[in-house]
Every structure is written in C-alpha cells, then in structure tokens.
Amino acid sequence: MKNTFDNVYKNGKMVIDGALATQLEAMGCDLNDELWSAKILFENPELIKKVHINYFKAGADCGISASYQATVEGYMKRGFSEKEAEMLIRRSVDTLIDARKQWWQDEGKDSGRVYPLVAASVGPYGAYLADGSEYRGGYSITDAELKEFHKKRMEILWDEGAEILAVETIPSLREALACAQICEEIGAECWISFSCKNSTEICEGTKIAECAKALETFDCVKAVGLNCTAPHFVEGLIIEIKGVSKKPVIVYPNSGEEYNPVTKTWHGGKGGMTYGMWAEKWYKAGATLIGGCCRTTPENIREVYDVINSKK
C-alpha cells in the first residue's frame, strides 16, 4: 500500500531531501553528460541508493528519485531500446523505495520519525534538451507535444510505486498546467515547483502569483512552490504564493552559488548565510515543505530538519 502526502504532512511540515548530483560527484561520478545523474541508473545505482539513505539519515521526510533527466527519448538517444529505457526509469523509483526500506529497518522505525514519502522527479522538457532551457522556457513545441513528452514517463513512475510526482524546475506556466492535467488524467498526486529568476517571477517571466493561482483548482496538486532558485529570492516568492494560494508552499532552492548553464559550472559564494539561517526565514515566511536543490548536502538537510522540528 502506498504512503501518501497527507500522511507524511499530517503535522503540517515536511523536510525534503537535497542535491543528488552533488553527492554523486563527491563519490567520483562524472556527470558531464546529457543524461546527468540519470546515467548512474545504469552505471552504478547502488551509489544513488547510498545518497538516498544519507538524506533519510539527515532528516528527510521525503526522498526524490533520480529520474529528473531520465526519459525514454534521452535513453534511446544513448542507444537503449524503448523497453530498456522504461526499465531504467522504473529503476529510479525502485532504488528510492529500497533505500527507504533499508533506512527504516536499520534505524527509522525506532527513531520516532515519520515513514518517508517516495517522490518521483519529473524534470522539465528543457532538461531532456540539456541546453539550459529549463532556466528559460519558451520551448518550440506545442502543448500537445509537451503533454505527449511528459505523460509516458509520469505513468511509468506512478505505476512503479511513486507516492507523489515531483514536477520540478518548471520554467513556464503552460508546462506546469500540462503536467497538472496529466496527473488528473492518470490519478496521480504531485507537487509543482518552478525555477525562478527573481523574487516575483518564474524563469519565463510569468508572475509566480499567477502560476499559483492557475494551479489552485487542481486537487491533484498537493503543494506549489519553487526549486533550483537562488536562496535570496525565496522569501519574496513565498509571500507572493501565499497571497493567492491555500496550498502548502514547497521550497528547495540552491545552496547560494550560481550556475552557468553554458559552461555547466558553479561560482560565487553563499552570502554569509548558513542554509539553516535561510530555512528559518523561509519557514517564517510560510513555507512548510523545505529541502535543497543544487549544491546542497545532507548536512544542509540536517540544518533544515533542526529548524523545522524546533518549531511548534
């Protein structure tokens, strides 16, 4: 029987995990590849499992699968058959479920913690293109083509045992609406988190308040928010969402360093703030689901856990 968002969120707060790719690179994986972390699903899935377990140990109430860049089209481009590609996408969910089971048996069941949620990552169309367009939007395909691209993978992930679909790093409202419509059609629950370029707008330039308002009528959308966004924009974005939406607000921003999608490198500092200090600001602003995206670590998620669990 599947766990549910409502069951894990019953206390009105949830810790989301952190960056997968950062941890895989720290273990020696070369992710300079169009498939990014999705290639580790066929190279060494045990490393992915280890990262998931480390985030559960750090306090994550929800793990996100390694399927962000795992698409049938992407794997077939690499030379896999359609059947093999689907198997690898399923493996992302199975690996996360196995990690949860192992952590729960080893320490979770005696920790007083909630039984974690399995979220399957659904990255944007731009992630498949591997050209940085998940930070721009403006795809040159129709809405029907966008739905066709997403639907098969979302069905595979949901059928394999995902308990919520993490529709993440979405740069455009039309892509968010397409994914919400698919969730309605297949009977899945999701959260939708946007990539944002400032404290009021998602990457394509649409106001995040407009996006949150447009998603308000979708019962399948359990939370709305942002990820893969600079931390200093987050407080303003939370306030914008809270002004128009009754849904829980989810935020899992980057560490504070800036990413250049052309050179695929990170640079800059973190502005003198610890991740826990940022999480405190986000929680006070109204975000109740908090985690980390690029360049965050299990130590950062432990900081989030400590902040959230020190609050009534």
Order of alpha helices (4+ residues) and beta strands (2+ residues): alpha-beta-alpha-alpha-alpha-beta-alpha-alpha-beta-alpha-alpha-beta-alpha-beta-alpha-beta-alpha-beta-beta-beta-alpha-beta-alpha
